[in-house]
Amino acid sequence: MSKITIFCERKIALSIENTIENTIENTIENTIENTIESMKSGNSKDKIPPKKNPTKNPKKKLFQKAGVKVKAKNSLFLTA
């Protein structure tokens, strides 16, 4: 696990935190959706059957927050 400390204003730290969280969230969601689509279309070894009712597919939170926390007034700690 790596730690990075960035010293900056709290406003900037919060902006960085939001950017990182959104990037991680979008990347994970896109990867999962692409994998599922690939499996449905038969482009994967592990085929899964199509859903019986595709309209009832509520989006669920697929992961917890990334290890990004604002720990102090002027620093942002990232764990990876």
C-alpha positions as CSV (number, residue, x, y, z in Angstrom):
1,M,0.0,0.0,0.0
2,S,1.4,3.4,-1.0
3,K,0.7,6.7,0.7
4,I,0.9,10.1,-0.9
5,T,0.6,13.3,1.0
6,I,-0.3,16.5,-0.9
7,F,-0.1,19.8,1.0
8,C,-2.6,22.3,-0.3
9,E,-5.7,24.3,0.8
10,R,-8.6,22.3,2.1
11,K,-10.8,23.4,-0.9
12,I,-8.2,22.0,-3.3
13,A,-7.8,18.8,-1.3
14,L,-11.6,18.3,-1.4
15,S,-11.6,18.9,-5.2
16,I,-8.8,16.4,-5.6
17,E,-10.6,13.9,-3.4
18,N,-13.9,14.2,-5.5
19,T,-12.0,13.9,-8.8
20,I,-10.2,10.7,-7.6
21,E,-13.4,9.1,-6.2
22,N,-15.3,9.9,-9.4
23,T,-12.6,8.6,-11.6
24,I,-12.3,5.3,-9.6
25,E,-16.1,4.9,-9.5
26,N,-16.5,5.4,-13.2
27,T,-13.6,3.1,-14.1
28,I,-14.9,0.3,-11.9
29,E,-18.5,0.7,-13.2
30,N,-17.4,0.8,-16.8
31,T,-15.2,-2.3,-16.4
32,I,-17.9,-4.3,-14.7
33,E,-20.6,-3.2,-17.3
34,N,-18.2,-4.0,-20.2
35,T,-17.4,-7.4,-18.7
36,I,-21.0,-8.3,-18.3
37,E,-21.9,-7.1,-21.8
38,S,-19.0,-9.2,-23.2
39,M,-20.2,-12.2,-21.3
40,K,-23.7,-11.8,-22.6
41,S,-22.7,-11.4,-26.2
42,G,-20.6,-14.5,-26.1
43,N,-17.2,-12.7,-26.5
44,S,-16.0,-14.3,-23.3
45,K,-15.3,-17.9,-22.2
46,D,-17.7,-17.5,-19.3
47,K,-21.0,-16.8,-20.9
48,I,-23.9,-15.7,-18.7
49,P,-27.6,-15.9,-19.7
50,P,-29.4,-12.6,-20.4
51,K,-31.6,-11.1,-17.7
52,K,-35.2,-12.0,-17.8
53,N,-36.4,-8.5,-17.1
54,P,-33.6,-6.0,-18.1
55,T,-35.8,-3.0,-17.0
56,K,-35.5,-4.0,-13.3
57,N,-31.8,-3.4,-12.9
58,P,-31.3,-0.8,-10.1
59,K,-27.8,0.5,-9.9
60,K,-26.1,-0.7,-6.8
61,K,-23.1,0.7,-5.1
62,L,-20.5,-1.8,-6.2
63,F,-17.7,-0.8,-3.9
64,Q,-16.9,1.3,-0.9
65,K,-15.2,4.6,-1.1
66,A,-11.7,4.5,-2.4
67,G,-9.0,5.0,0.3
68,V,-9.0,8.7,-0.1
69,K,-9.4,10.8,3.0
70,V,-8.9,14.4,4.0
71,K,-7.0,14.1,7.3
72,A,-6.0,17.6,8.1
73,K,-6.7,21.2,7.2
74,N,-4.1,21.4,4.5
75,S,-3.2,17.8,3.4
76,L,-4.8,15.0,1.5
77,F,-3.8,11.4,2.2
78,L,-4.3,8.7,-0.4
79,T,-3.9,5.0,0.1
80,A,-3.5,2.6,-2.8
